[in-house]
Amino acid sequence: MVVLAVVLLALGLAVFTSTMSAAVSGERVTFVNLTGETIWIGSGVNADGSRPVGDLPKLEPGRSDTVVIPDGEEPAHWRGRFFARQRCGGESGSTFRCLVGDCGVYEDRCERTAEPVSLAEFNFDQKDQNAPWYNVSYVDAVSLAITIEAPGSSQPVVSGSCARWDCSGGQLLAACPEEYAVHDPQRGDRVNCVNPNRDGQTGYTAAIRAFGARAYAWSGHDRVTGNETVFNCAGCADFVVTFRSSGSAQHPPGPPQPVPTKPNTVRVPDPEQGSTFDLRGLAGKCVDVPNGVSADGAQLRLSDCHGGPGQLFSWGPNGSLVALGKCMDVAWASRDDGAKVQLAHCNGGPAQVWVAEGPALRNPTRTNASTFARRIPPTAHRCRSGNATPARPTSPGATPVAR
């Protein structure tokens, strides 16, 4: 019989526990590749006698494989981590290298500590009746999204899942502030996001926390009241670690729906493909990209309406508002009054979601709809697609000031 409990420890640490049976050895960890590209599993162990895992699998997209944890002999525990190495090539034992998660020249094992990467961490201990313990860690970096499941467990939530916004694909990596992003020098796409300070809170940690990720974002995350970082499944012998990227995101939220027209209320322009509109605020001025330059971090402003491309917006994926190929974004996913609203690389994160709420466009980062943090008052006008001349006013909209 499985008994579920939530243990509240000192400092507000919420540990999700599930009791099944006495501790066992030789636990099995199955890896599933839902990234859309080949990965090589990597592993590292703590310096406490834990034995390294060899014969690590290479996984083609959609494939899975299993390793057995070597904790059957003294010291009767295994404490370590698994990760995905990406975009690897070369001959094993001599020229083998990986762009992400590189840990040496061998294809089937690691000879040194990996470069910063997303981690699935485990503590298997035959002397601890509550073990195994496990967690997802983005303390060093976010490369791929990871989930850890214990089949047969009655855990109410999955380690690595997100409480507020979908992070089942590449959303976390896409939400990374550009200054911390790592790009593939050949393909040009993002492959990693490195934490600039693993022991403190930064724009990196704010981007992860905005999703409500059930994972470590920095080393002290487990001391935050109400956090969901550490899980256990006492006596469980099987675990599934799934690596995910943007190719496997499921059921992304659609664009916001028009609000019925009523006197003195907002009516959002229809989110039909190709339609553009301007956003008007105080004194009828338009939300404007200064000088029409679409650089990341360009702060939006109110300006006289001129119908230029820097004042034309359209609905993008997941409720985003797009101008000049970039998304309207709340800088650093801030929840503070007066937060900067800017243009940024479109990433699907919560800082780029905009919905109509009464006479305002808002960024609904807060979970309670009655306390949305960022209110953007005023009016929006509908324009014909591709036409820089403002069309007849039809609807209210937004100014780029977070309140």
N, C-alpha and C positions, 0 to 999 in steps of 0.2 A: 504494500500500500504506500502510495506517495503522499507525503504530508508537506504542504507548502506553508512557509512562514516568511514574514518580512521582519528582519532584525534591525532595529535602530540602534546604532552604536554611538559612541561619543563623537562630538563634532558634527553631528547631523548626517553621518554616513548611512545611507540606505543600502543594505546588502540583501539581495534577493536570494533566498535559500530554498532548496528542495531536497527533502530527505528520502532516500530510497533504501539503502542497505549499507553494510559495512564497506570500508574502502577496499578497492581491488587494485591489481597491478596489470600491466599490459594493456592499458586503455588504448582505444583506437580513435584517431582523428582523420576524418574524411574531408578532403579538399574539393571544392566545386568551383570550376572556372566559368563565370558568367560575364566575362569581360569583353568578349568579341575578338580577343587576340591571344596568342600563346603566352603562357606564364611558366616560370620555373619556381617551384616552392623553395624558399629559403628558411633557415632555422638558426636560432642562437640559444644558448643556455646560460643560466646564472653561474657565477663562480662559487658554487656550494657543493660540488661533487656531482651535480647533474650530468648525465652522460649525453654527449652529442648524438643527434639523429642523423644517420646516413641514408643513402639510397633514396634521396628526396625526388619526388616525381616531377616530370615535365607534363604540363596539361595543355592540350589543344582546346580551343573554344568549345564550351558545352560539355567537356569531359570531367571526370572525377577520379580520384585515387585515394588510397588510405595508407597511413603509416601507423606503426605500433610504438607506443611510448615505452622507452627502455627504463622502467622503474621497478623491475622485479627483483633486483639485487640491491645491496647497500649502495647508497644511503637510503634506499626505499622511497625516494621522491624524484620528481622531475619538475624543474621550474625553468621555464623558458618561453620562447616566442616563435611564431611562424609568420611568414610574410610572402608576398609575391614579388619575384624578380621579373622585370619587364624589358622587352626589346633587347634580348640577349643574342649573342652570336660568337663565333670563334670555336676553336678546338678545345674540348675539355682537358684541363691539366696544363694548358700552355697559354692560349690566346683567348679563352672564353671570358667575355665581359658582358655586363648588363648596364643599360642606361639608367634603370631604376632598381634600387635595392641590391646593388653589386656587393658581393661578399667573398670574392676570390675567383680563382680560375677554374674551379670545378663545377660541372653542371649539376651533379647530384649531391653536393654538400657544400657547407660554408667553411672557409678557413680563417675567417676574421669577422669582426663585427660589421654588420651591414650599414650602408649609408642610410640616412633618414628615410623612413618609409612607414606606411600603415602597418600596425601589428595586431596579431591575435595572440594574447598572452594567457598562459596556463600555469597552474600550481597543482600538480598531482602529488599527493602525499599519503602514503599508507598509514602514517601515524596520526593523521588528522581525520577524525570521523566526519567532519563537514566537507572535506575535499571530495572532488576537485573544485578549484576556484578558477574563474576565467573572466577575461575582459577584453574589449577592443580598445586599442590605444592609438590616438592621433597626437600624442605628446611631442613626437619628433617631427612628424610630417603627415600629410594626407596625400596618398598616391591613388589608392583604390578604396572604395567603400567595402567594409567587412562586416559580416554578421556571424555570430557563433550560436549554434543551436544544440541542445541536448535532446535527441529524439526520445520520446516517452516521458519527458519531464513535464510537470504541470506549471512551469514558469509562466507567469501572466504576460511577460514581454520578452523580446529577443535582444540579447546583447548586440549592440551596434545599430539597432534600429533607431528611428527618430520619432519623437513624440509630437512635434509641431508640424513639420513639413516633410514631404517625401525626400528621402536620401538614398533610395534603393539603387540609384545609378551613379552618374558622375556629378551630382549636384554639389557635393561638398568641395570637390576639386575645383569646380567652376566658380564657386563662391569665394575662393581664395583671393585675397588682395593681390593685385598684380605684382607688387614689389617682392612678394615671397614665392611667386610662381616660377616653376622650372619648365622650360619648353624643350621639346625634341629639336635639336639643331637641324635635322634634315626635314622633318615633316612640319615643324612649326607649331604643333599642338601642345597643350599643357599635359605634362606627365606627372608632375609632383608639385607639392606646396610645402615648403620647409618652415617650421615654426622658428621665429627669430629668438624666442625666449621660452624654453621648455618649462621654466619654473614660475612664470608670471602670466598675467592676462594682457593680451595685445589685440590688435585688429584681427590677427589670425584666430585667436580663441573666440572672439566675438562672432566671427563668421560661422564657426562650428556650433557654438551654443545657440545661435539663432534658430537652428534646425531642431533643437532639443535632442541632440544625439546622445544615445545611451552608451557613452564612451568617454575615455579621458581626453580632454583637450589640452591640459597642461598637468604637470606633476602633482599639483595640489588640488586637483579637481574633486577628489574624494572627500575633501574637507568642506565642501559647499553644502549647506543644508538642502536636503531634498534631492541630492544628486542621484543618478542611476548609472553607476560606473562599474561596480563589482558584482559578479553573480557567482552562485555555486550550485552544484547538483550532487549532493552527498551520495557516494557510491556509484555514480553514473560511469559507464565504461565507454560510451560512444558519443562523439561530438562531430558536428558538421560545421566546417568553416567555409563560408562562401565569399568569393571575391567578385565584386561587381564594378561596372563602369557605366558610362552613359549609354552604351548599347543595350543595357538590360533594364533601364528605368521603366517602370510599369505605371500605367494609368496617371500620367501627368495631369494636373488640373487644367481645365480649359480656360479660355478667356472669359473675363467677367461678362455677365449678361446685362443687357440694357435695363435700366430701372424705369418702370412705368412713369409716364409724364404726369406730373401733378403741379399745381401752382406752387412756385417758390421752391421747387426741389430739383435735384440734379437729374439730367437724362444723359447717360454716357453714350457717345457715338457708337453705333453698331460695330461690333468687332469683325466686320467682313474684310476679307483679304483685299489688300490694295488701297483701302480708304485711308485718307489722312485728314488731320484736323489740327487746329491750334488750341492752346490752353490759355484762357484769359483769367487774369486776377484783378488786383486792385486797380481802380480807375480804367478798367478795360484794357490794360496792358497785357502783352503776350509773354508767356514763358519762352525764353530765348537762350540758345546756345551762343555764348559770346563769340562774335566774329565768325560763327559757323564752323569753328574748329572742333572736331570730334575727338579730342584727346581724353584719355581716361583721367578722371578727376576734375574735368571742366565743370565749375560750379554754375548751375543754371541761375538765370536772373529774370526780372521783369523788365520789358523794354517796349518801346513803341512798336505796334504791329506793322510788319512790312511784307509778310507772306513769303519770306525767304525759306530755304530748306532748313535753317537752324530753328525755325518756329513751327515746323510741320512734324506732328507725331502720328504714330499708328499703333494699334494693338499688336504686341508680339506674343510669343508663347507664354503660357502660365501666368497671364494677367500682367505682363510687363508693358511698358510704354516705351516705344523706340523712336529715336530721332538720329539721323545721320549714321545709322547702323549701330548705335550704342543704346544702352538702356538707362532710363531714369532710375537713379539709385540713391538710397540713403547711405551716406558715407559711413563706413565701418559698421554697418547694421546698427547704428546708434539708436538708443531709446530716449535720448535726452531732448528736451525742448530746444528748438533752434538748431537742430542738427543740419549739417550741410546736405543739400540735395544736388546731385551731380550726374554727369554722364559717366558710364563705366561699361566695361566689357560685359556683355550679357551672360549671366551665369545660372539663371533659374532659381536663385536664392530668394529668401523671404524679403530681403531689403529691396527687391525689385518688383514686388507684387503691389498693384494698385487697384482699389475697388471703390465703387461709389457708395457713399453712406450719407444720406440726407443731402445737404447743400455743400458737399465736399468730396474730394478725392482723397483717399487715405491709404497709408501703408499699414496693413493689419498685422503687424508683427506680434502684438500682444494677443494672448489667447482669449481674453475676455472682450467680446465685441463692443461692450459699452465703454471700454477704456482704451480704444485705439490710440496709439501714441502720437502718430504723425498726421495732423489734419492739414489739408491743403485747400483753403477756401477758393472760390471764384467761378469762372465760366469757361466752357470749351466751345469752340465753333467748328462746324463740319466743313471740310473742303473737298473739292473733287480730287480724285487720285492724281498725283503728280502735278497738280496745279498750284503754283506759288501764290496765286491770288486768293485771299480769303473769300470763302463762299458766304452765303447769307447765314447769319447766326442762327443756330438751332438748339444749342444746349449749353448748360453750365459746365465748368471744369475745374482747373487747379492752378495754384501758384506754387513755386518751388521753395516754400519755407516750411520746415518741419516744426510743428507745434505740439 
